[in-house]
Amino acid sequence: MFVIPIRKSAAAFATLLLFTAGCGQAEPARDPVSTARPPVPAAGPAKAATVITVFSDYRCGHCRAFHTTLEHYRRDNPGVRIVYRDWPVLGRESVEAARWAIASNFQDRHADFNAALMTAPQRMSRSDLQVAARTADLDLDRLHQDLFAKASDIDAILQSNDALARSYRLQGTPGIVIGDIIVPGAIDRATLDQVIARAGKQSAQPNQS
């Protein structure tokens, strides 16, 4: 695994330092999203060549900024797959928002609800969640039923997300994983393009082990 630490003042990909996980660190687990049960929210072709896993918190301003960048990338590259790993690290309101987001996946409305939450007020009150749910055309009655009936499934996803984020040595949100590259922080479009290109080159290289 390669880790790209993002400095707040960094603007160019060339200034980012690369570290290998082989230097005294355990190899992080691969994201088991393709076989996970219950399914983790995702959008895009199941067999996409490019998969971007994002660990985020709906109350995180940097996550919101990266969401905009990611949506622009998706618009230009419809063949990409995005895996949404809710990682609520900013308190009770974040946890509730994450639970609602995961529950929306049972209605196949996660992408729309995710977008609505990323532009909702950051305080994430119950009324904010309800407004976002209506914006995403969710059935609120069913959503509340799923939050109760599928609570154990939602808990399992959140626990899996937390364990995976920690295995990647992430210390906050957003966390971005593309192939064998881990980016602990928000990046701009130019940097995202370059990280994806680098990940593609790495995956194309023959295994030397």
ZAFIZA-500742 format. One record per residue (C-alpha): residue number from 1; residue in one letter; chain; x, y, z. Coordinates in nm, 2 decimals. Layout:
BEGIN
{NUM; "A"; "A"; {X; Y; Z}},
...
// end
This chain:
BEGIN
{1; "M"; "A"; {0.00; 0.00; 0.00}},
{2; "F"; "A"; {0.11; 0.35; -0.07}},
{3; "V"; "A"; {0.01; 0.64; 0.16}},
{4; "I"; "A"; {-0.01; 1.00; 0.03}},
{5; "P"; "A"; {-0.02; 1.24; 0.33}},
{6; "I"; "A"; {-0.19; 1.56; 0.23}},
{7; "R"; "A"; {-0.05; 1.89; 0.37}},
{8; "K"; "A"; {-0.30; 2.17; 0.39}},
{9; "S"; "A"; {-0.07; 2.40; 0.19}},
{10; "A"; "A"; {0.00; 2.14; -0.08}},
{11; "A"; "A"; {-0.14; 2.22; -0.42}},
{12; "A"; "A"; {0.07; 2.00; -0.65}},
{13; "F"; "A"; {0.08; 1.62; -0.67}},
{14; "A"; "A"; {0.46; 1.64; -0.71}},
{15; "T"; "A"; {0.50; 1.77; -0.36}},
{16; "L"; "A"; {0.33; 1.48; -0.20}},
{17; "L"; "A"; {0.54; 1.22; -0.03}},
{18; "L"; "A"; {0.48; 0.85; -0.08}},
{19; "F"; "A"; {0.54; 0.59; 0.19}},
{20; "T"; "A"; {0.51; 0.21; 0.16}},
{21; "A"; "A"; {0.32; 0.01; 0.42}},
{22; "G"; "A"; {0.61; -0.24; 0.43}},
{23; "C"; "A"; {0.82; -0.02; 0.66}},
{24; "G"; "A"; {0.71; -0.17; 1.00}},
{25; "Q"; "A"; {0.34; -0.15; 0.93}},
{26; "A"; "A"; {0.09; -0.43; 0.87}},
{27; "E"; "A"; {-0.07; -0.45; 0.52}},
{28; "P"; "A"; {-0.42; -0.30; 0.54}},
{29; "A"; "A"; {-0.70; -0.53; 0.45}},
{30; "R"; "A"; {-0.85; -0.50; 0.10}},
{31; "D"; "A"; {-1.20; -0.35; 0.09}},
{32; "P"; "A"; {-1.43; -0.65; 0.07}},
{33; "V"; "A"; {-1.72; -0.44; -0.07}},
{34; "S"; "A"; {-1.78; -0.68; -0.36}},
{35; "T"; "A"; {-1.87; -0.96; -0.12}},
{36; "A"; "A"; {-1.99; -0.77; 0.18}},
{37; "R"; "A"; {-2.32; -0.87; 0.33}},
{38; "P"; "A"; {-2.52; -0.66; 0.40}},
{39; "P"; "A"; {-2.41; -0.46; 0.09}},
{40; "V"; "A"; {-2.22; -0.14; 0.14}},
{41; "P"; "A"; {-2.36; 0.16; -0.05}},
{42; "A"; "A"; {-2.19; 0.21; -0.38}},
{43; "A"; "A"; {-2.26; 0.37; -0.72}},
{44; "G"; "A"; {-2.13; 0.28; -1.07}},
{45; "P"; "A"; {-2.05; -0.04; -1.26}},
{46; "A"; "A"; {-1.98; -0.34; -1.04}},
{47; "K"; "A"; {-1.68; -0.44; -1.25}},
{48; "A"; "A"; {-1.54; -0.09; -1.30}},
{49; "A"; "A"; {-1.17; -0.05; -1.37}},
{50; "T"; "A"; {-1.15; 0.24; -1.13}},
{51; "V"; "A"; {-1.29; 0.20; -0.78}},
{52; "I"; "A"; {-1.28; 0.49; -0.53}},
{53; "T"; "A"; {-1.36; 0.41; -0.17}},
{54; "V"; "A"; {-1.44; 0.72; 0.04}},
{55; "F"; "A"; {-1.46; 0.73; 0.42}},
{56; "S"; "A"; {-1.66; 1.03; 0.52}},
{57; "D"; "A"; {-1.86; 1.21; 0.78}},
{58; "Y"; "A"; {-2.16; 1.43; 0.67}},
{59; "R"; "A"; {-2.07; 1.70; 0.92}},
{60; "C"; "A"; {-1.71; 1.72; 0.79}},
{61; "G"; "A"; {-1.65; 2.03; 0.58}},
{62; "H"; "A"; {-1.35; 1.87; 0.39}},
{63; "C"; "A"; {-1.57; 1.57; 0.31}},
{64; "R"; "A"; {-1.83; 1.81; 0.16}},
{65; "A"; "A"; {-1.56; 1.98; -0.05}},
{66; "F"; "A"; {-1.43; 1.65; -0.18}},
{67; "H"; "A"; {-1.78; 1.53; -0.25}},
{68; "T"; "A"; {-1.82; 1.81; -0.50}},
{69; "T"; "A"; {-1.49; 1.72; -0.66}},
{70; "L"; "A"; {-1.59; 1.35; -0.68}},
{71; "E"; "A"; {-1.93; 1.43; -0.83}},
{72; "H"; "A"; {-1.76; 1.63; -1.11}},
{73; "Y"; "A"; {-1.52; 1.34; -1.17}},
{74; "R"; "A"; {-1.82; 1.10; -1.19}},
{75; "R"; "A"; {-1.99; 1.32; -1.44}},
{76; "D"; "A"; {-1.69; 1.31; -1.66}},
{77; "N"; "A"; {-1.61; 0.94; -1.60}},
{78; "P"; "A"; {-1.94; 0.75; -1.57}},
{79; "G"; "A"; {-1.76; 0.42; -1.57}},
{80; "V"; "A"; {-1.60; 0.48; -1.23}},
{81; "R"; "A"; {-1.74; 0.30; -0.92}},
{82; "I"; "A"; {-1.77; 0.49; -0.58}},
{83; "V"; "A"; {-1.79; 0.30; -0.26}},
{84; "Y"; "A"; {-1.94; 0.50; 0.02}},
{85; "R"; "A"; {-1.79; 0.41; 0.36}},
{86; "D"; "A"; {-1.97; 0.61; 0.62}},
{87; "W"; "A"; {-1.73; 0.68; 0.91}},
{88; "P"; "A"; {-1.91; 0.92; 1.15}},
{89; "V"; "A"; {-1.63; 1.06; 1.37}},
{90; "L"; "A"; {-1.78; 1.39; 1.47}},
{91; "G"; "A"; {-2.04; 1.30; 1.72}},
{92; "R"; "A"; {-2.40; 1.17; 1.77}},
{93; "E"; "A"; {-2.55; 1.38; 1.49}},
{94; "S"; "A"; {-2.29; 1.23; 1.25}},
{95; "V"; "A"; {-2.38; 0.88; 1.36}},
{96; "E"; "A"; {-2.75; 0.94; 1.30}},
{97; "A"; "A"; {-2.69; 1.09; 0.96}},
{98; "A"; "A"; {-2.47; 0.79; 0.87}},
{99; "R"; "A"; {-2.74; 0.54; 0.98}},
{100; "W"; "A"; {-3.01; 0.72; 0.77}},
{101; "A"; "A"; {-2.78; 0.72; 0.47}},
{102; "I"; "A"; {-2.71; 0.35; 0.50}},
{103; "A"; "A"; {-3.08; 0.28; 0.55}},
{104; "S"; "A"; {-3.16; 0.47; 0.23}},
{105; "N"; "A"; {-2.97; 0.21; 0.04}},
{106; "F"; "A"; {-3.25; -0.04; 0.11}},
{107; "Q"; "A"; {-3.46; 0.19; -0.11}},
{108; "D"; "A"; {-3.19; 0.22; -0.37}},
{109; "R"; "A"; {-3.19; 0.59; -0.31}},
{110; "H"; "A"; {-2.84; 0.62; -0.15}},
{111; "A"; "A"; {-2.67; 0.83; -0.42}},
{112; "D"; "A"; {-2.95; 1.09; -0.41}},
{113; "F"; "A"; {-2.97; 1.10; -0.03}},
{114; "N"; "A"; {-2.59; 1.12; 0.00}},
{115; "A"; "A"; {-2.59; 1.42; -0.23}},
{116; "A"; "A"; {-2.87; 1.58; -0.03}},
{117; "L"; "A"; {-2.69; 1.53; 0.30}},
{118; "M"; "A"; {-2.37; 1.67; 0.16}},
{119; "T"; "A"; {-2.55; 2.00; 0.10}},
{120; "A"; "A"; {-2.77; 2.00; 0.41}},
{121; "P"; "A"; {-2.69; 2.22; 0.71}},
{122; "Q"; "A"; {-2.39; 2.07; 0.89}},
{123; "R"; "A"; {-2.56; 2.05; 1.23}},
{124; "M"; "A"; {-2.75; 1.75; 1.10}},
{125; "S"; "A"; {-3.06; 1.79; 1.32}},
{126; "R"; "A"; {-3.35; 1.55; 1.28}},
{127; "S"; "A"; {-3.54; 1.81; 1.07}},
{128; "D"; "A"; {-3.23; 1.85; 0.85}},
{129; "L"; "A"; {-3.23; 1.48; 0.79}},
{130; "Q"; "A"; {-3.60; 1.48; 0.71}},
{131; "V"; "A"; {-3.57; 1.76; 0.46}},
{132; "A"; "A"; {-3.28; 1.58; 0.29}},
{133; "A"; "A"; {-3.48; 1.26; 0.28}},
{134; "R"; "A"; {-3.77; 1.44; 0.10}},
{135; "T"; "A"; {-3.52; 1.60; -0.14}},
{136; "A"; "A"; {-3.40; 1.25; -0.23}},
{137; "D"; "A"; {-3.76; 1.13; -0.27}},
{138; "L"; "A"; {-3.73; 0.87; 0.01}},
{139; "D"; "A"; {-4.03; 0.70; 0.16}},
{140; "L"; "A"; {-3.99; 0.83; 0.52}},
{141; "D"; "A"; {-4.21; 0.57; 0.67}},
{142; "R"; "A"; {-4.01; 0.29; 0.51}},
{143; "L"; "A"; {-3.69; 0.46; 0.61}},
{144; "H"; "A"; {-3.79; 0.46; 0.98}},
{145; "Q"; "A"; {-3.90; 0.10; 0.95}},
{146; "D"; "A"; {-3.57; 0.00; 0.80}},
{147; "L"; "A"; {-3.37; 0.19; 1.07}},
{148; "F"; "A"; {-3.55; -0.03; 1.32}},
{149; "A"; "A"; {-3.58; -0.36; 1.14}},
{150; "K"; "A"; {-3.23; -0.36; 0.99}},
{151; "A"; "A"; {-3.05; -0.20; 1.28}},
{152; "S"; "A"; {-2.81; -0.49; 1.31}},
{153; "D"; "A"; {-2.72; -0.47; 0.94}},
{154; "I"; "A"; {-2.66; -0.10; 0.97}},
{155; "D"; "A"; {-2.45; -0.16; 1.28}},
{156; "A"; "A"; {-2.25; -0.42; 1.10}},
{157; "I"; "A"; {-2.17; -0.18; 0.81}},
{158; "L"; "A"; {-2.06; 0.10; 1.05}},
{159; "Q"; "A"; {-1.84; -0.14; 1.25}},
{160; "S"; "A"; {-1.69; -0.27; 0.93}},
{161; "N"; "A"; {-1.62; 0.08; 0.81}},
{162; "D"; "A"; {-1.45; 0.17; 1.13}},
{163; "A"; "A"; {-1.23; -0.14; 1.13}},
{164; "L"; "A"; {-1.13; -0.08; 0.77}},
{165; "A"; "A"; {-1.05; 0.28; 0.82}},
{166; "R"; "A"; {-0.83; 0.20; 1.12}},
{167; "S"; "A"; {-0.66; -0.07; 0.92}},
{168; "Y"; "A"; {-0.57; 0.20; 0.67}},
{169; "R"; "A"; {-0.43; 0.41; 0.95}},
{170; "L"; "A"; {-0.68; 0.69; 0.88}},
{171; "Q"; "A"; {-0.70; 0.94; 1.16}},
{172; "G"; "A"; {-0.99; 1.15; 1.03}},
{173; "T"; "A"; {-1.22; 1.22; 0.73}},
{174; "P"; "A"; {-1.22; 1.22; 0.44}},
{175; "G"; "A"; {-1.01; 0.91; 0.37}},
{176; "I"; "A"; {-0.97; 0.81; 0.01}},
{177; "V"; "A"; {-0.86; 0.47; -0.12}},
{178; "I"; "A"; {-0.79; 0.40; -0.49}},
{179; "G"; "A"; {-0.62; 0.07; -0.57}},
{180; "D"; "A"; {-0.31; 0.05; -0.36}},
{181; "I"; "A"; {-0.31; 0.42; -0.28}},
{182; "I"; "A"; {-0.44; 0.58; 0.04}},
{183; "V"; "A"; {-0.50; 0.95; 0.06}},
{184; "P"; "A"; {-0.58; 1.07; 0.42}},
{185; "G"; "A"; {-0.75; 1.40; 0.33}},
{186; "A"; "A"; {-0.94; 1.60; 0.07}},
{187; "I"; "A"; {-0.78; 1.66; -0.27}},
{188; "D"; "A"; {-0.87; 1.87; -0.57}},
{189; "R"; "A"; {-0.96; 1.75; -0.91}},
{190; "A"; "A"; {-0.62; 1.77; -1.06}},
{191; "T"; "A"; {-0.47; 1.57; -0.78}},
{192; "L"; "A"; {-0.75; 1.31; -0.80}},
{193; "D"; "A"; {-0.68; 1.27; -1.17}},
{194; "Q"; "A"; {-0.32; 1.21; -1.10}},
{195; "V"; "A"; {-0.38; 0.97; -0.81}},
{196; "I"; "A"; {-0.61; 0.76; -1.03}},
{197; "A"; "A"; {-0.36; 0.76; -1.31}},
{198; "R"; "A"; {-0.09; 0.64; -1.08}},
{199; "A"; "A"; {-0.32; 0.37; -0.93}},
{200; "G"; "A"; {-0.40; 0.25; -1.29}},
{201; "K"; "A"; {-0.03; 0.22; -1.37}},
{202; "Q"; "A"; {0.04; 0.02; -1.05}},
{203; "S"; "A"; {-0.25; -0.22; -1.12}},
{204; "A"; "A"; {-0.12; -0.27; -1.48}},
{205; "Q"; "A"; {0.23; -0.37; -1.36}},
{206; "P"; "A"; {0.30; -0.75; -1.33}},
{207; "N"; "A"; {0.33; -0.89; -0.98}},
{208; "Q"; "A"; {0.69; -0.92; -0.89}},
{209; "S"; "A"; {0.64; -1.12; -0.57}},
// end
